[in-house]
Amino acid sequence: MIVLFANQKGGVGKSTLAVLFSNYLSLTHNREVIVFDMDNQRSIYNKAQAAQVLENKPLYEVEAAELGQFKIIYDLVKAKKDLITVIDIAGTIENNDLIPIFQGVDLVICPFAYDEFSVSSTIEFSYIVKSIKESVTVIFVRNRVKSNVKYETLKSVHHALFNFGEITNPLSERIDFQRITTYEIPSNIIQVVEPIFELIYNKLILNFIS
């Protein structure tokens, strides 16, 4: 199964959630995972390399890759039924190399925030993804939601996004990328992300790979 973490908008937590989800699959469900970091910043790949320098045992392999290498990657991983491939890409849709990626993935996990620019970018991104592959499953993760803030546009945002996929419960705590690693999940963070990851795993991942 190929899981893509993506959104046109940068800074919404794609790389952070990609790492945490990969950790969760490995640690909680003992699944074989491989991560391809296709973001130009290579933040996940660099974090994995730093962990190896500190002699921390990796939970999974992390490879740096270009968007244009997806077809090669697809041929390598698709035959392995039990393997879960996680891909992280930069916040953009203006690259033709994204087309085969959107065509080839099985699940898109799309973090977003409730600010105006994030919402409009998320809707535009979703429209493009669905126009390329209508059958792909899209899960929207409501990230960095402040519990003490009333979001006036919440209902209208949800109404728009429901046209493209499902929306998870909110992640209220801001999880900084610098606070996580590729070899563990701190107890305070697992409490925040586990309910959402468990729902995605049981409803989508498990049914796909079983």
BELHU-V122550 format. One record per residue. N is the residue number from 1. RES is the residue in three letters. PSI is psi in radians with two decimals (none if undefined). OMEGA is omega in whole degrees, -180 to 180 (NA if undefined). D_FIRST is the distance of its C-alpha to the first C-alpha in Angstrom with 2 decimals. Layout:
n=N res=RES psi=PSI omega=OMEGA d_first=D_FIRST
n=N res=RES psi=PSI omega=OMEGA d_first=D_FIRST
//
This chain:
n=1 res=MET psi=2.44 omega=-180 d_first=0.00
n=2 res=ILE psi=2.11 omega=-178 d_first=3.79
n=3 res=VAL psi=2.19 omega=-179 d_first=6.51
n=4 res=LEU psi=2.24 omega=172 d_first=9.97
n=5 res=PHE psi=2.03 omega=-172 d_first=13.21
n=6 res=ALA psi=2.71 omega=170 d_first=15.95
n=7 res=ASN psi=2.63 omega=176 d_first=19.35
n=8 res=GLN psi=-0.56 omega=-178 d_first=22.33
n=9 res=LYS psi=2.26 omega=175 d_first=24.44
n=10 res=GLY psi=2.84 omega=175 d_first=24.53
n=11 res=GLY psi=0.33 omega=-179 d_first=25.44
n=12 res=VAL psi=0.01 omega=175 d_first=23.55
n=13 res=GLY psi=0.34 omega=-178 d_first=21.55
n=14 res=LYS psi=-0.93 omega=-177 d_first=18.24
n=15 res=SER psi=-0.71 omega=179 d_first=18.46
n=16 res=THR psi=-0.85 omega=-179 d_first=19.93
n=17 res=LEU psi=-0.54 omega=177 d_first=17.29
n=18 res=ALA psi=-0.75 omega=177 d_first=14.47
n=19 res=VAL psi=-0.85 omega=-178 d_first=16.44
n=20 res=LEU psi=-0.66 omega=179 d_first=17.29
n=21 res=PHE psi=-0.69 omega=177 d_first=13.83
n=22 res=SER psi=-0.75 omega=176 d_first=12.76
n=23 res=ASN psi=-0.78 omega=-179 d_first=16.08
n=24 res=TYR psi=-0.81 omega=179 d_first=15.67
n=25 res=LEU psi=-0.70 omega=-178 d_first=12.49
n=26 res=SER psi=-0.83 omega=-174 d_first=14.41
n=27 res=LEU psi=-0.76 omega=-174 d_first=17.82
n=28 res=THR psi=-0.65 omega=-174 d_first=17.59
n=29 res=HIS psi=0.11 omega=175 d_first=15.00
n=30 res=ASN psi=0.70 omega=-180 d_first=15.16
n=31 res=ARG psi=2.58 omega=175 d_first=11.46
n=32 res=GLU psi=2.16 omega=-175 d_first=10.78
n=33 res=VAL psi=2.51 omega=168 d_first=9.78
n=34 res=ILE psi=2.44 omega=-178 d_first=10.60
n=35 res=VAL psi=2.31 omega=174 d_first=11.91
n=36 res=PHE psi=2.01 omega=-180 d_first=13.21
n=37 res=ASP psi=1.83 omega=180 d_first=16.26
n=38 res=MET psi=0.16 omega=175 d_first=17.27
n=39 res=ASP psi=2.41 omega=-178 d_first=19.94
n=40 res=ASN psi=-0.50 omega=-179 d_first=23.40
n=41 res=GLN psi=-0.31 omega=179 d_first=24.65
n=42 res=ARG psi=0.67 omega=-175 d_first=22.20
n=43 res=SER psi=-0.70 omega=179 d_first=22.73
n=44 res=ILE psi=-0.78 omega=180 d_first=19.71
n=45 res=TYR psi=-0.79 omega=-180 d_first=20.44
n=46 res=ASN psi=-0.63 omega=178 d_first=24.11
n=47 res=LYS psi=-0.71 omega=179 d_first=23.58
n=48 res=ALA psi=-0.69 omega=178 d_first=21.73
n=49 res=GLN psi=-0.69 omega=178 d_first=24.57
n=50 res=ALA psi=-0.65 omega=179 d_first=27.15
n=51 res=ALA psi=-0.66 omega=179 d_first=25.77
n=52 res=GLN psi=-0.61 omega=177 d_first=26.19
n=53 res=VAL psi=-0.65 omega=179 d_first=29.72
n=54 res=LEU psi=0.10 omega=176 d_first=30.47
n=55 res=GLU psi=0.63 omega=172 d_first=29.23
n=56 res=ASN psi=2.31 omega=-177 d_first=26.60
n=57 res=LYS psi=2.15 omega=-179 d_first=24.09
n=58 res=PRO psi=2.52 omega=176 d_first=20.61
n=59 res=LEU psi=-0.45 omega=-176 d_first=17.78
n=60 res=TYR psi=2.91 omega=180 d_first=15.22
n=61 res=GLU psi=2.41 omega=176 d_first=15.63
n=62 res=VAL psi=2.17 omega=-179 d_first=16.16
n=63 res=GLU psi=2.41 omega=170 d_first=16.82
n=64 res=ALA psi=2.37 omega=-177 d_first=18.81
n=65 res=ALA psi=2.75 omega=175 d_first=17.89
n=66 res=GLU psi=2.70 omega=179 d_first=19.36
n=67 res=LEU psi=-0.67 omega=-177 d_first=17.88
n=68 res=GLY psi=-0.15 omega=180 d_first=19.24
n=69 res=GLN psi=0.05 omega=-173 d_first=17.23
n=70 res=PHE psi=-0.71 omega=-177 d_first=13.89
n=71 res=LYS psi=-0.68 omega=177 d_first=14.50
n=72 res=ILE psi=-0.80 omega=179 d_first=15.17
n=73 res=ILE psi=-0.75 omega=-179 d_first=12.11
n=74 res=TYR psi=-0.81 omega=-179 d_first=9.96
n=75 res=ASP psi=-0.55 omega=-178 d_first=12.05
n=76 res=LEU psi=-0.70 omega=-171 d_first=11.77
n=77 res=VAL psi=-0.41 omega=-171 d_first=8.14
n=78 res=LYS psi=-0.51 omega=-179 d_first=6.95
n=79 res=ALA psi=-0.28 omega=-178 d_first=9.43
n=80 res=LYS psi=1.68 omega=-172 d_first=8.33
n=81 res=LYS psi=-0.68 omega=-176 d_first=6.91
n=82 res=ASP psi=-0.14 omega=-179 d_first=7.60
n=83 res=LEU psi=2.34 omega=174 d_first=6.50
n=84 res=ILE psi=2.04 omega=-179 d_first=4.97
n=85 res=THR psi=2.16 omega=180 d_first=6.05
n=86 res=VAL psi=2.25 omega=-179 d_first=8.55
n=87 res=ILE psi=2.32 omega=176 d_first=10.89
n=88 res=ASP psi=2.23 omega=179 d_first=14.38
n=89 res=ILE psi=2.86 omega=179 d_first=16.81
n=90 res=ALA psi=2.87 omega=179 d_first=20.49
n=91 res=GLY psi=1.43 omega=179 d_first=22.09
n=92 res=THR psi=2.75 omega=171 d_first=22.90
n=93 res=ILE psi=0.06 omega=-175 d_first=22.36
n=94 res=GLU psi=1.06 omega=178 d_first=25.12
n=95 res=ASN psi=2.11 omega=-177 d_first=23.37
n=96 res=ASN psi=-0.37 omega=178 d_first=22.62
n=97 res=ASP psi=-0.22 omega=177 d_first=19.88
n=98 res=LEU psi=-0.40 omega=-175 d_first=17.78
n=99 res=ILE psi=-0.92 omega=178 d_first=17.85
n=100 res=PRO psi=-0.47 omega=177 d_first=15.36
n=101 res=ILE psi=-0.87 omega=179 d_first=12.96
n=102 res=PHE psi=-0.57 omega=179 d_first=13.44
n=103 res=GLN psi=-0.53 omega=-171 d_first=13.19
n=104 res=GLY psi=-0.34 omega=-176 d_first=9.90
n=105 res=VAL psi=2.75 omega=-179 d_first=7.66
n=106 res=ASP psi=-0.47 omega=-177 d_first=6.27
n=107 res=LEU psi=2.34 omega=175 d_first=8.09
n=108 res=VAL psi=2.11 omega=174 d_first=11.20
n=109 res=ILE psi=2.07 omega=-170 d_first=13.09
n=110 res=CYS psi=1.70 omega=175 d_first=16.63
n=111 res=PRO psi=2.56 omega=176 d_first=19.38
n=112 res=PHE psi=2.81 omega=175 d_first=22.89
n=113 res=ALA psi=2.98 omega=-174 d_first=26.49
n=114 res=TYR psi=0.10 omega=176 d_first=29.38
n=115 res=ASP psi=2.73 omega=-171 d_first=31.55
n=116 res=GLU psi=-0.78 omega=-177 d_first=32.51
n=117 res=PHE psi=-0.69 omega=179 d_first=30.93
n=118 res=SER psi=-0.75 omega=-178 d_first=27.54
n=119 res=VAL psi=-0.83 omega=-179 d_first=27.52
n=120 res=SER psi=-0.68 omega=178 d_first=28.67
n=121 res=SER psi=-0.68 omega=180 d_first=26.14
n=122 res=THR psi=-0.75 omega=179 d_first=23.28
n=123 res=ILE psi=-0.78 omega=179 d_first=24.58
n=124 res=GLU psi=-0.77 omega=178 d_first=25.04
n=125 res=PHE psi=-0.81 omega=-177 d_first=21.55
n=126 res=SER psi=-0.71 omega=179 d_first=20.07
n=127 res=TYR psi=-0.77 omega=-179 d_first=22.43
n=128 res=ILE psi=-0.80 omega=180 d_first=21.40
n=129 res=VAL psi=-0.82 omega=-178 d_first=17.62
n=130 res=LYS psi=-0.52 omega=177 d_first=18.37
n=131 res=SER psi=-0.45 omega=178 d_first=20.95
n=132 res=ILE psi=-0.73 omega=178 d_first=18.54
n=133 res=LYS psi=1.65 omega=-175 d_first=15.80
n=134 res=GLU psi=-0.55 omega=-174 d_first=17.38
n=135 res=SER psi=-0.16 omega=-176 d_first=14.66
n=136 res=VAL psi=2.45 omega=178 d_first=12.10
n=137 res=THR psi=2.27 omega=179 d_first=12.13
n=138 res=VAL psi=2.25 omega=176 d_first=14.07
n=139 res=ILE psi=2.14 omega=179 d_first=15.12
n=140 res=PHE psi=2.16 omega=179 d_first=18.34
n=141 res=VAL psi=2.04 omega=180 d_first=19.35
n=142 res=ARG psi=1.76 omega=-171 d_first=23.14
n=143 res=ASN psi=2.58 omega=175 d_first=23.84
n=144 res=ARG psi=0.78 omega=180 d_first=27.25
n=145 res=VAL psi=2.17 omega=-180 d_first=29.07
n=146 res=LYS psi=2.15 omega=-175 d_first=32.66
n=147 res=SER psi=-0.41 omega=-177 d_first=33.92
n=148 res=ASN psi=0.18 omega=-179 d_first=37.50
n=149 res=VAL psi=2.34 omega=176 d_first=36.89
n=150 res=LYS psi=2.09 omega=-178 d_first=37.25
n=151 res=TYR psi=1.85 omega=-175 d_first=34.94
n=152 res=GLU psi=-0.52 omega=-174 d_first=37.04
n=153 res=THR psi=0.15 omega=-172 d_first=34.31
n=154 res=LEU psi=-0.85 omega=-177 d_first=31.72
n=155 res=LYS psi=-0.74 omega=-179 d_first=32.17
n=156 res=SER psi=-0.62 omega=177 d_first=32.16
n=157 res=VAL psi=-0.84 omega=180 d_first=29.06
n=158 res=HIS psi=-0.71 omega=179 d_first=27.16
n=159 res=HIS psi=-0.70 omega=180 d_first=28.59
n=160 res=ALA psi=-0.77 omega=-176 d_first=27.33
n=161 res=LEU psi=-0.50 omega=179 d_first=23.76
n=162 res=PHE psi=-0.31 omega=177 d_first=23.45
n=163 res=ASN psi=-0.31 omega=-174 d_first=23.70
n=164 res=PHE psi=-0.45 omega=-177 d_first=20.24
n=165 res=GLY psi=-2.85 omega=-178 d_first=18.25
n=166 res=GLU psi=2.69 omega=-178 d_first=18.78
n=167 res=ILE psi=2.29 omega=-179 d_first=20.65
n=168 res=THR psi=3.01 omega=168 d_first=20.43
n=169 res=ASN psi=2.78 omega=-176 d_first=23.52
n=170 res=PRO psi=2.61 omega=167 d_first=25.00
n=171 res=LEU psi=1.89 omega=-172 d_first=24.67
n=172 res=SER psi=-0.43 omega=-177 d_first=28.38
n=173 res=GLU psi=2.33 omega=176 d_first=28.58
n=174 res=ARG psi=2.05 omega=-180 d_first=28.16
n=175 res=ILE psi=1.88 omega=-178 d_first=25.98
n=176 res=ASP psi=2.38 omega=-180 d_first=27.14
n=177 res=PHE psi=-0.56 omega=-179 d_first=24.81
n=178 res=GLN psi=-0.26 omega=-178 d_first=27.66
n=179 res=ARG psi=-0.12 omega=-176 d_first=27.65
n=180 res=ILE psi=2.87 omega=178 d_first=24.25
n=181 res=THR psi=3.03 omega=178 d_first=23.08
n=182 res=THR psi=0.23 omega=-178 d_first=20.02
n=183 res=TYR psi=0.04 omega=177 d_first=21.36
n=184 res=GLU psi=2.93 omega=172 d_first=22.38
n=185 res=ILE psi=2.00 omega=178 d_first=22.57
n=186 res=PRO psi=2.56 omega=-174 d_first=26.24
n=187 res=SER psi=-0.63 omega=-179 d_first=27.38
n=188 res=ASN psi=-0.46 omega=-180 d_first=28.56
n=189 res=ILE psi=-0.68 omega=-180 d_first=25.22
n=190 res=ILE psi=-0.59 omega=178 d_first=23.10
n=191 res=GLN psi=-0.53 omega=-178 d_first=25.47
n=192 res=VAL psi=-0.79 omega=-171 d_first=24.67
n=193 res=VAL psi=-0.40 omega=-173 d_first=20.87
n=194 res=GLU psi=-0.76 omega=-179 d_first=20.07
n=195 res=PRO psi=-0.67 omega=-180 d_first=20.93
n=196 res=ILE psi=-0.80 omega=-180 d_first=18.55
n=197 res=PHE psi=-0.67 omega=-179 d_first=15.60
n=198 res=GLU psi=-0.67 omega=178 d_first=16.42
n=199 res=LEU psi=-0.78 omega=179 d_first=16.53
n=200 res=ILE psi=-0.72 omega=-179 d_first=13.10
n=201 res=TYR psi=-0.88 omega=-176 d_first=11.74
n=202 res=ASN psi=-0.65 omega=-174 d_first=13.96
n=203 res=LYS psi=-0.56 omega=-172 d_first=13.73
n=204 res=LEU psi=-0.89 omega=-175 d_first=10.15
n=205 res=ILE psi=-0.89 omega=-175 d_first=7.74
n=206 res=LEU psi=-0.72 omega=179 d_first=10.07
n=207 res=ASN psi=-0.56 omega=-177 d_first=10.62
n=208 res=PHE psi=-0.75 omega=-174 d_first=7.22
n=209 res=ILE psi=-0.17 omega=-178 d_first=6.94
n=210 res=SER psi=none omega=NA d_first=10.74
//
